[in-house]
Amino acid sequence: MTRSLVAALVAAAIPALSAHAAERLAITVEHDLAIARPSETISIPWSDVNAVLPGALIQKIAVKDAQGRVLPYQVTNVAPLAKDPKNVGIAYGELLFQHSFAPGEKRAAFTVEKIDTVAPAFPVKAFARYVPERLDDFAWENDKVAHRTYGPALAAPSPPDVKKEVLVTSGLDLWFKRVDYPIVDRWYNKGHDHYHHDEGEGMDMYNVGKSRGAGGTGVWDGKQLYTGVNYASWKVLANGPVRAVFELHYAGWDAGGKQVSEIKRFTVDAGHYLDRIDSTFVYAGAEPIMVAVGLNRTPSDKGQNPQIATRKEDAVLLQWVQQASNDAFGTAVVLPGAEGFVQDALNELVLAKATSGKPLRYYAGGAWSRAGEITSLEQWERLTQDTAARDASPVRVTLGRKP
């Protein structure tokens, strides 16, 4: 082969190599609803990212919208101990980012590309952790609302000569926020007597007790609710900045003669007042059981003399609670496939059948009028109805290459 021919072949290859190096992953997201979809989380398998951008590093990519604006993103780590000698990202699960669809906006486009610099650290808007400094609470939050629930140390009897709170419940607590930054660590640090008062960031004013709180579960036999106790173990699977995912494991309990255990998987997305919860019940036999998801019938602090509006329609169970001095708050459960509503002495309940080993999906959470975004029953009803509609009509994602 002559030197001139080699030079010609090399020259011909340079444009192709440059184009390959500049390739971008093109993403199109579509949906069929006319409503707004604020903070829609878009998920792309990392294997699809790597197929278009071989060797991409999670700290050296940029996700951009159609206007070229850089978006916060997260890459989940599903196998933190995995070896990756070929740099194909086998430890990673998915790339996550968000887009807020305006009313009537049914299509949006994005790109992912490699960059030479290190991507910035994005503000954390979804977070979960075990809280050993307060016995064994487990707490989680996003930029809208915070929560906690309780482990076995809180349920244990108080030793002699030791003053310790004792609470036996699998109910879910709410902490109402007025700020969009994380407060869980700050509030535990300042202590119980402070976070039960609004000192500018919000407050813990929700009552759980023996109830289901805001989204706890149980087994309904037609007359009685059978519930587990405090969670037995926990596992964090992803932790912001866009999404936190964790599991709480509940040991078996007697549900009217049937032994039932439960694993709750929480998906906490930035920008959402309601968390997605996938509850998997395990028991002997193939027959479905009737599961109840509840809201406490008396959710306010003492002395608030609340006026409570309750709505039960289709997949939605909600409350709007007007208090004497702490303004109003809403709580809700959205349960796709709901089969009816009941109540017991402690709870408003929405019912659906579950089969052993198969997740039952629902959404639960709350909002406080003092935060300034959800300030009326009508707004709270609309948000919960939109949540049900979004669940029934998920977005569609199409991937391609873009030079």
TORKOL-4160 file (C-alpha; in steps of 0.2 Angstrom, whole numbers, padded with zeros to 4 digits, m for minus):
403
<pt num="1" X="0000" Y="0000" Z="0000"/>
<pt num="2" X="0007" Y="0017" Z="m0005"/>
<pt num="3" X="0010" Y="0031" Z="0007"/>
<pt num="4" X="m0002" Y="0042" Z="m0002"/>
<pt num="5" X="m0015" Y="0029" Z="m0001"/>
<pt num="6" X="m0013" Y="0027" Z="0018"/>
<pt num="7" X="m0014" Y="0046" Z="0020"/>
<pt num="8" X="m0030" Y="0046" Z="0010"/>
<pt num="9" X="m0038" Y="0032" Z="0021"/>
<pt num="10" X="m0033" Y="0041" Z="0037"/>
<pt num="11" X="m0040" Y="0057" Z="0031"/>
<pt num="12" X="m0056" Y="0049" Z="0027"/>
<pt num="13" X="m0057" Y="0041" Z="0044"/>
<pt num="14" X="m0055" Y="0057" Z="0054"/>
<pt num="15" X="m0073" Y="0064" Z="0050"/>
<pt num="16" X="m0081" Y="0047" Z="0055"/>
<pt num="17" X="m0071" Y="0047" Z="0072"/>
<pt num="18" X="m0075" Y="0064" Z="0076"/>
<pt num="19" X="m0094" Y="0061" Z="0072"/>
<pt num="20" X="m0093" Y="0046" Z="0083"/>
<pt num="21" X="m0085" Y="0055" Z="0097"/>
<pt num="22" X="m0098" Y="0069" Z="0096"/>
<pt num="23" X="m0113" Y="0057" Z="0096"/>
<pt num="24" X="m0127" Y="0060" Z="0108"/>
<pt num="25" X="m0141" Y="0050" Z="0115"/>
<pt num="26" X="m0157" Y="0057" Z="0109"/>
<pt num="27" X="m0172" Y="0055" Z="0120"/>
<pt num="28" X="m0190" Y="0059" Z="0116"/>
<pt num="29" X="m0204" Y="0058" Z="0130"/>
<pt num="30" X="m0222" Y="0058" Z="0125"/>
<pt num="31" X="m0239" Y="0056" Z="0135"/>
<pt num="32" X="m0257" Y="0057" Z="0131"/>
<pt num="33" X="m0264" Y="0068" Z="0145"/>
<pt num="34" X="m0270" Y="0086" Z="0144"/>
<pt num="35" X="m0265" Y="0090" Z="0162"/>
<pt num="36" X="m0249" Y="0097" Z="0168"/>
<pt num="37" X="m0236" Y="0084" Z="0174"/>
<pt num="38" X="m0224" Y="0093" Z="0186"/>
<pt num="39" X="m0208" Y="0085" Z="0190"/>
<pt num="40" X="m0211" Y="0070" Z="0179"/>
<pt num="41" X="m0196" Y="0058" Z="0182"/>
<pt num="42" X="m0189" Y="0050" Z="0166"/>
<pt num="43" X="m0179" Y="0034" Z="0168"/>
<pt num="44" X="m0167" Y="0027" Z="0155"/>
<pt num="45" X="m0158" Y="0010" Z="0157"/>
<pt num="46" X="m0139" Y="0014" Z="0159"/>
<pt num="47" X="m0136" Y="0000" Z="0146"/>
<pt num="48" X="m0145" Y="0010" Z="0133"/>
<pt num="49" X="m0134" Y="0025" Z="0138"/>
<pt num="50" X="m0119" Y="0015" Z="0136"/>
<pt num="51" X="m0124" Y="0008" Z="0120"/>
<pt num="52" X="m0124" Y="0025" Z="0112"/>
<pt num="53" X="m0110" Y="0033" Z="0123"/>
<pt num="54" X="m0098" Y="0019" Z="0126"/>
<pt num="55" X="m0087" Y="0021" Z="0141"/>
<pt num="56" X="m0098" Y="0036" Z="0148"/>
<pt num="57" X="m0094" Y="0040" Z="0166"/>
<pt num="58" X="m0108" Y="0045" Z="0177"/>
<pt num="59" X="m0098" Y="0061" Z="0183"/>
<pt num="60" X="m0094" Y="0066" Z="0165"/>
<pt num="61" X="m0111" Y="0067" Z="0156"/>
<pt num="62" X="m0123" Y="0081" Z="0153"/>
<pt num="63" X="m0142" Y="0079" Z="0151"/>
<pt num="64" X="m0149" Y="0094" Z="0141"/>
<pt num="65" X="m0167" Y="0099" Z="0137"/>
<pt num="66" X="m0172" Y="0105" Z="0119"/>
<pt num="67" X="m0166" Y="0123" Z="0123"/>
<pt num="68" X="m0149" Y="0116" Z="0128"/>
<pt num="69" X="m0151" Y="0119" Z="0147"/>
<pt num="70" X="m0142" Y="0107" Z="0158"/>
<pt num="71" X="m0153" Y="0097" Z="0169"/>
<pt num="72" X="m0150" Y="0089" Z="0186"/>
<pt num="73" X="m0148" Y="0070" Z="0184"/>
<pt num="74" X="m0145" Y="0054" Z="0195"/>
<pt num="75" X="m0138" Y="0037" Z="0190"/>
<pt num="76" X="m0143" Y="0023" Z="0202"/>
<pt num="77" X="m0131" Y="0010" Z="0208"/>
<pt num="78" X="m0139" Y="m0007" Z="0209"/>
<pt num="79" X="m0123" Y="m0017" Z="0211"/>
<pt num="80" X="m0110" Y="m0006" Z="0221"/>
<pt num="81" X="m0098" Y="m0021" Z="0223"/>
<pt num="82" X="m0098" Y="m0025" Z="0205"/>
<pt num="83" X="m0082" Y="m0026" Z="0195"/>
<pt num="84" X="m0082" Y="m0016" Z="0179"/>
<pt num="85" X="m0065" Y="m0019" Z="0169"/>
<pt num="86" X="m0073" Y="m0015" Z="0152"/>
<pt num="87" X="m0081" Y="0002" Z="0159"/>
<pt num="88" X="m0098" Y="m0002" Z="0153"/>
<pt num="89" X="m0107" Y="0003" Z="0169"/>
<pt num="90" X="m0113" Y="m0014" Z="0175"/>
<pt num="91" X="m0115" Y="m0008" Z="0193"/>
<pt num="92" X="m0127" Y="0005" Z="0187"/>
<pt num="93" X="m0146" Y="0003" Z="0185"/>
<pt num="94" X="m0154" Y="0019" Z="0176"/>
<pt num="95" X="m0151" Y="0037" Z="0172"/>
<pt num="96" X="m0165" Y="0048" Z="0180"/>
<pt num="97" X="m0169" Y="0066" Z="0177"/>
<pt num="98" X="m0185" Y="0076" Z="0177"/>
<pt num="99" X="m0196" Y="0087" Z="0166"/>
<pt num="100" X="m0212" Y="0097" Z="0170"/>
<pt num="101" X="m0224" Y="0096" Z="0156"/>
<pt num="102" X="m0235" Y="0111" Z="0155"/>
<pt num="103" X="m0254" Y="0109" Z="0152"/>
<pt num="104" X="m0256" Y="0103" Z="0134"/>
<pt num="105" X="m0238" Y="0099" Z="0132"/>
<pt num="106" X="m0237" Y="0081" Z="0126"/>
<pt num="107" X="m0219" Y="0079" Z="0119"/>
<pt num="108" X="m0202" Y="0084" Z="0125"/>
<pt num="109" X="m0185" Y="0081" Z="0118"/>
<pt num="110" X="m0168" Y="0079" Z="0128"/>
<pt num="111" X="m0150" Y="0074" Z="0124"/>
<pt num="112" X="m0136" Y="0065" Z="0134"/>
<pt num="113" X="m0118" Y="0068" Z="0129"/>
<pt num="114" X="m0101" Y="0065" Z="0136"/>
<pt num="115" X="m0092" Y="0080" Z="0143"/>
<pt num="116" X="m0073" Y="0083" Z="0147"/>
<pt num="117" X="m0076" Y="0091" Z="0164"/>
<pt num="118" X="m0084" Y="0084" Z="0180"/>
<pt num="119" X="m0102" Y="0088" Z="0181"/>
<pt num="120" X="m0108" Y="0098" Z="0195"/>
<pt num="121" X="m0115" Y="0091" Z="0211"/>
<pt num="122" X="m0134" Y="0095" Z="0210"/>
<pt num="123" X="m0144" Y="0100" Z="0225"/>
<pt num="124" X="m0151" Y="0085" Z="0234"/>
<pt num="125" X="m0170" Y="0085" Z="0233"/>
<pt num="126" X="m0174" Y="0067" Z="0239"/>
<pt num="127" X="m0166" Y="0059" Z="0254"/>
<pt num="128" X="m0169" Y="0044" Z="0266"/>
<pt num="129" X="m0159" Y="0037" Z="0280"/>
<pt num="130" X="m0160" Y="0027" Z="0296"/>
<pt num="131" X="m0159" Y="0038" Z="0312"/>
<pt num="132" X="m0150" Y="0029" Z="0326"/>
<pt num="133" X="m0148" Y="0045" Z="0336"/>
<pt num="134" X="m0167" Y="0044" Z="0339"/>
<pt num="135" X="m0169" Y="0026" Z="0344"/>
<pt num="136" X="m0172" Y="0018" Z="0326"/>
<pt num="137" X="m0183" Y="0030" Z="0317"/>
<pt num="138" X="m0182" Y="0029" Z="0298"/>
<pt num="139" X="m0184" Y="0046" Z="0290"/>
<pt num="140" X="m0186" Y="0052" Z="0272"/>
<pt num="141" X="m0190" Y="0068" Z="0262"/>
<pt num="142" X="m0190" Y="0077" Z="0246"/>
<pt num="143" X="m0192" Y="0096" Z="0243"/>
<pt num="144" X="m0210" Y="0096" Z="0247"/>
<pt num="145" X="m0213" Y="0085" Z="0263"/>
<pt num="146" X="m0205" Y="0074" Z="0275"/>
<pt num="147" X="m0209" Y="0058" Z="0284"/>
<pt num="148" X="m0204" Y="0046" Z="0297"/>
<pt num="149" X="m0208" Y="0029" Z="0304"/>
<pt num="150" X="m0203" Y="0018" Z="0318"/>
<pt num="151" X="m0192" Y="0003" Z="0322"/>
<pt num="152" X="m0191" Y="m0010" Z="0335"/>
<pt num="153" X="m0181" Y="0000" Z="0348"/>
<pt num="154" X="m0196" Y="0012" Z="0349"/>
<pt num="155" X="m0208" Y="m0002" Z="0352"/>
<pt num="156" X="m0197" Y="m0010" Z="0366"/>
<pt num="157" X="m0203" Y="m0008" Z="0384"/>
<pt num="158" X="m0194" Y="0005" Z="0394"/>
<pt num="159" X="m0181" Y="m0002" Z="0405"/>
<pt num="160" X="m0182" Y="0001" Z="0424"/>
<pt num="161" X="m0177" Y="0018" Z="0429"/>
<pt num="162" X="m0176" Y="0024" Z="0411"/>
<pt num="163" X="m0188" Y="0036" Z="0403"/>
<pt num="164" X="m0191" Y="0031" Z="0385"/>
<pt num="165" X="m0205" Y="0034" Z="0374"/>
<pt num="166" X="m0214" Y="0017" Z="0369"/>
<pt num="167" X="m0224" Y="0017" Z="0353"/>
<pt num="168" X="m0230" Y="0001" Z="0344"/>
<pt num="169" X="m0236" Y="0005" Z="0326"/>
<pt num="170" X="m0233" Y="0003" Z="0308"/>
<pt num="171" X="m0241" Y="0019" Z="0304"/>
<pt num="172" X="m0232" Y="0032" Z="0293"/>
<pt num="173" X="m0229" Y="0050" Z="0300"/>
<pt num="174" X="m0228" Y="0067" Z="0291"/>
<pt num="175" X="m0217" Y="0081" Z="0294"/>
<pt num="176" X="m0224" Y="0097" Z="0285"/>
<pt num="177" X="m0211" Y="0108" Z="0277"/>
<pt num="178" X="m0211" Y="0126" Z="0272"/>
<pt num="179" X="m0194" Y="0126" Z="0263"/>
<pt num="180" X="m0187" Y="0116" Z="0248"/>
<pt num="181" X="m0170" Y="0111" Z="0256"/>
<pt num="182" X="m0167" Y="0095" Z="0266"/>
<pt num="183" X="m0173" Y="0097" Z="0285"/>
<pt num="184" X="m0172" Y="0079" Z="0292"/>
<pt num="185" X="m0155" Y="0080" Z="0299"/>
<pt num="186" X="m0157" Y="0098" Z="0305"/>
<pt num="187" X="m0173" Y="0094" Z="0314"/>
<pt num="188" X="m0166" Y="0078" Z="0323"/>
<pt num="189" X="m0151" Y="0089" Z="0328"/>
<pt num="190" X="m0162" Y="0103" Z="0336"/>
<pt num="191" X="m0173" Y="0090" Z="0345"/>
<pt num="192" X="m0191" Y="0085" Z="0348"/>
<pt num="193" X="m0197" Y="0101" Z="0358"/>
<pt num="194" X="m0191" Y="0112" Z="0343"/>
<pt num="195" X="m0198" Y="0102" Z="0328"/>
<pt num="196" X="m0215" Y="0101" Z="0336"/>
<pt num="197" X="m0216" Y="0120" Z="0333"/>
<pt num="198" X="m0215" Y="0130" Z="0317"/>
<pt num="199" X="m0198" Y="0140" Z="0319"/>
<pt num="200" X="m0198" Y="0145" Z="0300"/>
<pt num="201" X="m0195" Y="0128" Z="0291"/>
<pt num="202" X="m0211" Y="0119" Z="0296"/>
<pt num="203" X="m0216" Y="0107" Z="0310"/>
<pt num="204" X="m0221" Y="0090" Z="0315"/>
<pt num="205" X="m0239" Y="0092" Z="0319"/>
<pt num="206" X="m0246" Y="0076" Z="0313"/>
<pt num="207" X="m0253" Y="0063" Z="0325"/>
<pt num="208" X="m0250" Y="0044" Z="0321"/>
<pt num="209" X="m0252" Y="0034" Z="0337"/>
<pt num="210" X="m0259" Y="0017" Z="0334"/>
<pt num="211" X="m0267" Y="0022" Z="0318"/>
<pt num="212" X="m0261" Y="0020" Z="0300"/>
<pt num="213" X="m0255" Y="0037" Z="0300"/>
<pt num="214" X="m0253" Y="0044" Z="0282"/>
<pt num="215" X="m0253" Y="0028" Z="0271"/>
<pt num="216" X="m0250" Y="0013" Z="0283"/>
<pt num="217" X="m0257" Y="m0004" Z="0278"/>
<pt num="218" X="m0266" Y="m0019" Z="0286"/>
<pt num="219" X="m0277" Y="m0034" Z="0281"/>
<pt num="220" X="m0296" Y="m0031" Z="0281"/>
<pt num="221" X="m0307" Y="m0047" Z="0285"/>
<pt num="222" X="m0323" Y="m0038" Z="0282"/>
<pt num="223" X="m0325" Y="m0032" Z="0300"/>
<pt num="224" X="m0308" Y="m0029" Z="0307"/>
<pt num="225" X="m0291" Y="m0022" Z="0302"/>
<pt num="226" X="m0276" Y="m0033" Z="0306"/>
<pt num="227" X="m0259" Y="m0023" Z="0307"/>
<pt num="228" X="m0241" Y="m0027" Z="0309"/>
<pt num="229" X="m0230" Y="m0018" Z="0321"/>
<pt num="230" X="m0214" Y="m0007" Z="0319"/>
<pt num="231" X="m0203" Y="m0011" Z="0304"/>
<pt num="232" X="m0190" Y="m0025" Z="0307"/>
<pt num="233" X="m0176" Y="m0020" Z="0295"/>
<pt num="234" X="m0172" Y="m0007" Z="0281"/>
<pt num="235" X="m0162" Y="m0006" Z="0265"/>
<pt num="236" X="m0158" Y="0010" Z="0255"/>
<pt num="237" X="m0157" Y="0007" Z="0236"/>
<pt num="238" X="m0155" Y="0025" Z="0229"/>
<pt num="239" X="m0153" Y="0041" Z="0238"/>
<pt num="240" X="m0155" Y="0057" Z="0227"/>
<pt num="241" X="m0153" Y="0070" Z="0221"/>
<pt num="242" X="m0168" Y="0066" Z="0210"/>
<pt num="243" X="m0175" Y="0050" Z="0218"/>
<pt num="244" X="m0173" Y="0040" Z="0234"/>
<pt num="245" X="m0178" Y="0022" Z="0235"/>
<pt num="246" X="m0179" Y="0011" Z="0251"/>
<pt num="247" X="m0187" Y="m0004" Z="0258"/>
<pt num="248" X="m0194" Y="m0007" Z="0275"/>
<pt num="249" X="m0197" Y="m0025" Z="0280"/>
<pt num="250" X="m0211" Y="m0030" Z="0292"/>
<pt num="251" X="m0211" Y="m0046" Z="0301"/>
<pt num="252" X="m0225" Y="m0058" Z="0300"/>
<pt num="253" X="m0241" Y="m0055" Z="0310"/>
<pt num="254" X="m0258" Y="m0064" Z="0313"/>
<pt num="255" X="m0271" Y="m0057" Z="0301"/>
<pt num="256" X="m0286" Y="m0066" Z="0307"/>
<pt num="257" X="m0278" Y="m0084" Z="0307"/>
<pt num="258" X="m0267" Y="m0080" Z="0292"/>
<pt num="259" X="m0248" Y="m0076" Z="0295"/>
<pt num="260" X="m0244" Y="m0061" Z="0284"/>
<pt num="261" X="m0227" Y="m0052" Z="0282"/>
<pt num="262" X="m0224" Y="m0036" Z="0271"/>
<pt num="263" X="m0210" Y="m0027" Z="0262"/>
<pt num="264" X="m0214" Y="m0009" Z="0257"/>
<pt num="265" X="m0203" Y="m0001" Z="0244"/>
<pt num="266" X="m0204" Y="0018" Z="0244"/>
<pt num="267" X="m0200" Y="0028" Z="0228"/>
<pt num="268" X="m0198" Y="0046" Z="0234"/>
<pt num="269" X="m0196" Y="0058" Z="0219"/>
<pt num="270" X="m0192" Y="0077" Z="0220"/>
<pt num="271" X="m0206" Y="0088" Z="0217"/>
<pt num="272" X="m0220" Y="0076" Z="0222"/>
<pt num="273" X="m0232" Y="0078" Z="0238"/>
<pt num="274" X="m0236" Y="0059" Z="0236"/>
<pt num="275" X="m0223" Y="0045" Z="0237"/>
<pt num="276" X="m0225" Y="0029" Z="0227"/>
<pt num="277" X="m0226" Y="0014" Z="0238"/>
<pt num="278" X="m0226" Y="m0004" Z="0232"/>
<pt num="279" X="m0231" Y="m0016" Z="0246"/>
<pt num="280" X="m0228" Y="m0034" Z="0244"/>
<pt num="281" X="m0237" Y="m0046" Z="0256"/>
<pt num="282" X="m0231" Y="m0064" Z="0258"/>
<pt num="283" X="m0242" Y="m0077" Z="0265"/>
<pt num="284" X="m0247" Y="m0096" Z="0262"/>
<pt num="285" X="m0259" Y="m0099" Z="0248"/>
<pt num="286" X="m0264" Y="m0092" Z="0232"/>
<pt num="287" X="m0280" Y="m0083" Z="0236"/>
<pt num="288" X="m0280" Y="m0064" Z="0237"/>
<pt num="289" X="m0281" Y="m0055" Z="0253"/>
<pt num="290" X="m0290" Y="m0038" Z="0255"/>
<pt num="291" X="m0278" Y="m0025" Z="0260"/>
<pt num="292" X="m0283" Y="m0008" Z="0268"/>
<pt num="293" X="m0272" Y="0008" Z="0266"/>
<pt num="294" X="m0277" Y="0021" Z="0279"/>
<pt num="295" X="m0277" Y="0039" Z="0285"/>
<pt num="296" X="m0279" Y="0043" Z="0303"/>
<pt num="297" X="m0296" Y="0050" Z="0307"/>
<pt num="298" X="m0289" Y="0061" Z="0321"/>
<pt num="299" X="m0273" Y="0068" Z="0313"/>
<pt num="300" X="m0271" Y="0084" Z="0322"/>
<pt num="301" X="m0262" Y="0089" Z="0338"/>
<pt num="302" X="m0272" Y="0091" Z="0353"/>
<pt num="303" X="m0281" Y="0108" Z="0355"/>
<pt num="304" X="m0282" Y="0111" Z="0337"/>
<pt num="305" X="m0301" Y="0107" Z="0336"/>
<pt num="306" X="m0300" Y="0102" Z="0317"/>
<pt num="307" X="m0313" Y="0103" Z="0304"/>
<pt num="308" X="m0310" Y="0088" Z="0293"/>
<pt num="309" X="m0317" Y="0086" Z="0275"/>
<pt num="310" X="m0315" Y="0068" Z="0269"/>
<pt num="311" X="m0317" Y="0063" Z="0251"/>
<pt num="312" X="m0319" Y="0045" Z="0244"/>
<pt num="313" X="m0320" Y="0043" Z="0225"/>
<pt num="314" X="m0313" Y="0030" Z="0213"/>
<pt num="315" X="m0294" Y="0028" Z="0218"/>
<pt num="316" X="m0293" Y="0043" Z="0230"/>
<pt num="317" X="m0295" Y="0044" Z="0248"/>
<pt num="318" X="m0291" Y="0061" Z="0255"/>
<pt num="319" X="m0293" Y="0073" Z="0270"/>
<pt num="320" X="m0292" Y="0092" Z="0271"/>
<pt num="321" X="m0289" Y="0097" Z="0289"/>
<pt num="322" X="m0292" Y="0115" Z="0295"/>
<pt num="323" X="m0284" Y="0118" Z="0312"/>
<pt num="324" X="m0287" Y="0131" Z="0325"/>
<pt num="325" X="m0269" Y="0139" Z="0324"/>
<pt num="326" X="m0258" Y="0128" Z="0313"/>
<pt num="327" X="m0268" Y="0132" Z="0297"/>
<pt num="328" X="m0274" Y="0118" Z="0285"/>
<pt num="329" X="m0266" Y="0102" Z="0279"/>
<pt num="330" X="m0271" Y="0088" Z="0267"/>
<pt num="331" X="m0267" Y="0070" Z="0267"/>
<pt num="332" X="m0271" Y="0057" Z="0254"/>
<pt num="333" X="m0270" Y="0039" Z="0248"/>
<pt num="334" X="m0271" Y="0036" Z="0229"/>
<pt num="335" X="m0274" Y="0017" Z="0226"/>
<pt num="336" X="m0276" Y="0011" Z="0208"/>
<pt num="337" X="m0288" Y="m0003" Z="0207"/>
<pt num="338" X="m0297" Y="0002" Z="0223"/>
<pt num="339" X="m0312" Y="m0009" Z="0227"/>
<pt num="340" X="m0321" Y="0002" Z="0241"/>
<pt num="341" X="m0320" Y="0012" Z="0257"/>
<pt num="342" X="m0322" Y="0008" Z="0275"/>
<pt num="343" X="m0318" Y="0014" Z="0292"/>
<pt num="344" X="m0313" Y="0008" Z="0309"/>
<pt num="345" X="m0312" Y="0017" Z="0326"/>
<pt num="346" X="m0295" Y="0024" Z="0321"/>
<pt num="347" X="m0294" Y="0025" Z="0302"/>
<pt num="348" X="m0302" Y="0030" Z="0285"/>
<pt num="349" X="m0298" Y="0015" Z="0274"/>
<pt num="350" X="m0297" Y="0012" Z="0255"/>
<pt num="351" X="m0297" Y="m0007" Z="0250"/>
<pt num="352" X="m0289" Y="m0017" Z="0236"/>
<pt num="353" X="m0285" Y="m0035" Z="0234"/>
<pt num="354" X="m0267" Y="m0041" Z="0235"/>
<pt num="355" X="m0259" Y="m0058" Z="0230"/>
<pt num="356" X="m0244" Y="m0066" Z="0239"/>
<pt num="357" X="m0228" Y="m0060" Z="0232"/>
<pt num="358" X="m0235" Y="m0047" Z="0220"/>
<pt num="359" X="m0233" Y="m0029" Z="0224"/>
<pt num="360" X="m0248" Y="m0018" Z="0227"/>
<pt num="361" X="m0244" Y="0000" Z="0221"/>
<pt num="362" X="m0251" Y="0015" Z="0229"/>
<pt num="363" X="m0247" Y="0033" Z="0233"/>
<pt num="364" X="m0247" Y="0042" Z="0250"/>
<pt num="365" X="m0242" Y="0059" Z="0257"/>
<pt num="366" X="m0248" Y="0076" Z="0262"/>
<pt num="367" X="m0246" Y="0095" Z="0260"/>
<pt num="368" X="m0247" Y="0110" Z="0271"/>
<pt num="369" X="m0256" Y="0126" Z="0267"/>
<pt num="370" X="m0243" Y="0137" Z="0276"/>
<pt num="371" X="m0230" Y="0131" Z="0262"/>
<pt num="372" X="m0240" Y="0142" Z="0250"/>
<pt num="373" X="m0243" Y="0129" Z="0236"/>
<pt num="374" X="m0258" Y="0119" Z="0240"/>
<pt num="375" X="m0269" Y="0130" Z="0250"/>
<pt num="376" X="m0287" Y="0123" Z="0247"/>
<pt num="377" X="m0297" Y="0107" Z="0247"/>
<pt num="378" X="m0300" Y="0110" Z="0229"/>
<pt num="379" X="m0282" Y="0111" Z="0224"/>
<pt num="380" X="m0278" Y="0095" Z="0235"/>
<pt num="381" X="m0292" Y="0086" Z="0226"/>
<pt num="382" X="m0285" Y="0091" Z="0209"/>
<pt num="383" X="m0268" Y="0085" Z="0214"/>
<pt num="384" X="m0274" Y="0068" Z="0219"/>
<pt num="385" X="m0285" Y="0066" Z="0204"/>
<pt num="386" X="m0270" Y="0070" Z="0193"/>
<pt num="387" X="m0259" Y="0058" Z="0202"/>
<pt num="388" X="m0271" Y="0044" Z="0198"/>
<pt num="389" X="m0272" Y="0050" Z="0180"/>
<pt num="390" X="m0253" Y="0050" Z="0178"/>
<pt num="391" X="m0252" Y="0033" Z="0186"/>
<pt num="392" X="m0265" Y="0026" Z="0173"/>
<pt num="393" X="m0256" Y="0035" Z="0158"/>
<pt num="394" X="m0237" Y="0034" Z="0160"/>
<pt num="395" X="m0225" Y="0043" Z="0149"/>
<pt num="396" X="m0217" Y="0034" Z="0134"/>
<pt num="397" X="m0199" Y="0035" Z="0131"/>
<pt num="398" X="m0190" Y="0033" Z="0113"/>
<pt num="399" X="m0171" Y="0033" Z="0111"/>
<pt num="400" X="m0160" Y="0036" Z="0097"/>
<pt num="401" X="m0143" Y="0043" Z="0091"/>
<pt num="402" X="m0140" Y="0061" Z="0087"/>
<pt num="403" X="m0124" Y="0067" Z="0079"/>
